[in-house]
Amino acid sequence: MAQTSDIVNSSWNPGQAMPGENEPVVKVREPLLSEVLTKVNNAKTKKDKIKILKNHDTPAMRSICKWSFDPNIESALPEGSPPFIENEAPEGTEHSRLSTEHNKLYHYIKGGNDGLQATRREVMFVQLLEALHPSESKLLINTKDKKLHQVYKGFSSAVVKEAFNWDDNYQRKDV
């Protein structure tokens, strides 16, 4: 803890960390999952792709990757893009983000919420797509159809497994 003499005898200014304390962390805008996967797509080497995924290791990114690559997870939705109106809100002001909506994705996979009627599930999915940024809507549709590896070059199950320390069953090895 800083002493009064430390503050008086320093070049400390209000808004700065106190002498002897860590610098304050300024959180910049968290990138959309689609932006992270575009970075992965543009990375030249497998090592770089893994590093990007590790730097953006979030529950939302793990959910998307697991749904897209784990063969045991099946979509409860029809294949393809449903008719929906893309969200036209400027980037950063969209109503919703996959990073906050990922915990509701279980509704859209078999075994997640089997009591939900198919038409209600599809309506909920369209509502989610319409609330997301258009790039995240496309990402979610490709995730559902297990086509992320076709859209993002070099984004493979091997890269995902290594980045998230997953075994062949898409479970963490260190748990």
N, C-alpha and C positions, 0 to 999 in steps of 0.2 A: 504494500500500500504506500502511496506517495505521501511524503511529509510536506507540511506547509513550506518549509525551507526549500524543498525540491522545486516547488512551483514558483516561489519568489525568485530563486536563483537560476531559473531556466528561461528558455524562450517559448514557454508554453502559452498557447492561445486557446480561448474557449472553442469547443468543437473538436479539439484534438484529444488523443488519448493522454491520460495523465502520465507523467514521467515514470518509467518503470513498468508500465502496463502495456499490453499488446495494442497494436494499432487497431482502430475500429475497422470493422469489415464492412465495406460498402457492397451490397449485393446488386449486381446489375441484372437486367431482365433475363430471366431464365429462357433459354431458347426452346422453341417448339420442338417436339420430337421429330417432326419432319425436317427441321433445320439440322438437327444432329445427324439424322440418317443421310442427309445431303452431304454433310461433311465426311461421313464414312464413305459415301459413294465417290467423293472427289479425292480421298486419300490415295496415295500411290501404292503403299505397301500394306501387307496384312498387319504388320506391327503397328503402323499408324492407325489403321482402322480399329484395332483392339484398344489402343491408347485413347482414342476418341470415345469409344463406348465406356471405358473405365472412368473417364473424366465426367461422363454424363450418366453414371450408374444410378438410376432412380427406380423406385417401385413401378412407375409407369412404363419406363423403357423395358424393364424386365418382363412386365406383363405382355407388352406388345411382342417382344421377341419370343417369349415362350409360346404364345398363341400362334404365332406365325410358323415356328419351327418344330414344336413338339407334335409328333404324329398322333399322340394320344388325345390331343385336344381337337374336338370337331366343332365346327360352327353349327349353331342351331338356326342359322339364317340361310336363305337361298343364295346361291352363288351369283356374283355380279353386282353391279351398282344399282341400288333402288332409285326410283325417281325422287329427287329432293332438290330444294332450292339452296344453292350455295350461299353461305354467309358473306355478305358484302362489306361487313365492318372492316375498317382499316386494321392492318396487322397490329397486334398489341391491345386492341380494344374489343376483340371478339368476345362473345358472351361466355365461352367455355374453352377449356384446353384439355387435351388428353392427360396431361400431368395431374389434373384434378379430377377427371372423370374415370380414370382407369379402374377405380375400385367398383365400378358398376358394370364392367365388361362381362362379369360372370353371367349376366342375363342372356348373353348372346352366344353362349357355348353350351353344348349338350352336357347335361348333368349339373349345370350351374343353377338353373331355376326352371326345372321341368314343369312346374305347375303353371307357368305363365303361358297364356294362349299365344299361338303363333302370330296371329294378327296384332295383338298387343305388343309382342316382342318387336315386330317389324316397325310398328308405329314409333316405339321408343327409340329404335335404331335410327330411323329417319330424323326424329327430333334431335338426337345427339349429333348426327351429321350436319344438320342445319345450324346447330349452335357452335360448331367448331370452325376454325380457320379452314379454308378450302384445301390447303395442303395436308392438314391433319385429317380431314374427311377422306381424302384419297388414300392416305396412309392406313386409316382404319379399314377401309374397304379392301385394300390389298392384304392387310393382316388377316382379315376374316377369310379371304380366299386363299391364304397361304402363298402369296405371290410377292412378298417383299424382296426376296432374293432375285426376282426377275426385274424389279424396278430399280433397286439400288445395287450397282455393280460391286462385286466383292463382298457383299453382305451375305454371309453364309452361316450355316449351323456351326461350322468349325470356329469361325470368328466369334460368334456369340458365346459358344461354350467356353472358349478360352478367356474372353473378356469378363464373363460373369462367374468363372470358376465352376461351371456346371459339368455334371457327368453326362453319360449318354441318355439318361432319363430326364434331363433338364432340371436336375436338383443340384443344389449347392454341395460341393464336395467337402467343404470345411464345416458343415453343420452336423 
